[in-house]
Amino acid sequence: MLIFFEEKCRTYSNKKKFGICDDPSPAKNPAYIDEACGEKWIAVVINEDRHLVSFTAIDNCIEIKKIDNSGEIEPPFRPKLSHPVLILQS
């Protein structure tokens, strides 16, 4: 079962401007929100109303498994994303 919203995979910010960081390979840590080091940001978030925003990392954090036809769990499936995925929910 996939638990997408694990707290250990989340970072938060209510700043007006912040970034998302994803350390270069071979990164062992999940992607995260950063409020200080703009040169490391791979994406910039402009949060004019200063809502509390949560970012949930997928890489190096959430293990995605698929079940084959025999019902056995295969090794973890980790898709390689060429672009960051941003899901906004209000």
C-alpha positions as CSV (number, residue, x, y, z in Angstrom):
1,M,0.0,0.0,0.0
2,L,1.3,3.4,-0.9
3,I,1.2,6.0,1.9
4,F,1.8,9.2,0.0
5,F,1.5,11.7,2.8
6,E,4.1,10.5,5.3
7,E,5.2,13.3,7.6
8,K,8.9,12.3,7.2
9,C,8.6,13.2,3.5
10,R,7.2,16.7,4.0
11,T,8.7,20.2,4.5
12,Y,6.7,23.4,5.0
13,S,6.9,27.1,4.4
14,N,4.7,30.2,4.7
15,K,7.3,32.6,3.2
16,K,6.4,34.8,0.3
17,K,9.1,33.3,-1.9
18,F,10.9,30.0,-1.4
19,G,12.4,27.2,-3.5
20,I,12.4,23.5,-3.9
21,C,15.8,21.7,-3.7
22,D,16.8,18.3,-4.9
23,D,20.4,17.5,-4.2
24,P,22.4,16.2,-7.2
25,S,23.1,12.5,-7.6
26,P,23.9,10.4,-5.8
27,A,21.5,12.1,-3.4
28,K,20.3,10.0,-0.5
29,N,18.0,12.7,0.9
30,P,14.5,13.5,-0.4
31,A,13.8,16.8,-2.1
32,Y,12.9,19.7,0.3
33,I,11.7,23.3,0.7
34,D,14.5,25.8,1.2
35,E,14.0,29.4,2.2
36,A,17.6,30.7,2.1
37,C,19.9,29.3,-0.6
38,G,18.4,30.5,-3.9
39,E,21.3,29.2,-5.9
40,K,20.3,25.6,-5.0
41,W,16.6,26.0,-6.0
42,I,15.4,23.8,-8.9
43,A,11.9,25.5,-8.7
44,V,10.7,28.8,-7.2
45,V,7.4,29.2,-5.4
46,I,5.8,32.7,-5.2
47,N,3.3,32.5,-2.3
48,E,1.8,36.1,-2.3
49,D,-0.8,35.3,0.4
50,R,1.8,33.5,2.5
51,H,-0.3,30.3,2.9
52,L,1.3,27.5,4.8
53,V,2.5,25.3,2.0
54,S,3.6,21.7,2.4
55,F,5.9,19.9,-0.1
56,T,5.8,16.1,-0.2
57,A,9.0,14.5,-1.6
58,I,8.7,11.4,-3.6
59,D,12.3,10.6,-4.5
60,N,14.4,8.8,-1.8
61,C,11.4,8.9,0.5
62,I,8.2,7.2,-0.7
63,E,8.7,3.6,-1.9
64,I,6.3,2.8,-4.8
65,K,5.8,-0.9,-5.3
66,K,3.7,-2.6,-8.0
67,I,2.2,-6.1,-7.9
68,D,2.6,-8.4,-10.8
69,N,-0.1,-10.9,-12.0
70,S,1.1,-13.5,-9.5
71,G,0.4,-11.2,-6.6
72,E,4.1,-11.0,-5.6
73,I,5.6,-7.6,-4.8
74,E,8.3,-6.6,-7.2
75,P,11.3,-4.5,-6.2
76,P,10.7,-0.8,-5.6
77,F,9.7,1.1,-8.7
78,R,11.3,4.5,-8.7
79,P,10.4,6.5,-11.8
80,K,13.0,9.0,-13.1
81,L,11.5,12.4,-13.6
82,S,13.0,14.7,-16.1
83,H,11.0,17.7,-14.7
84,P,9.7,18.4,-11.2
85,V,6.1,17.6,-10.6
86,L,4.1,20.1,-8.7
87,I,0.6,19.3,-7.4
88,L,-1.3,22.2,-5.9
89,Q,-4.2,21.7,-3.6
90,S,-6.3,24.5,-2.1
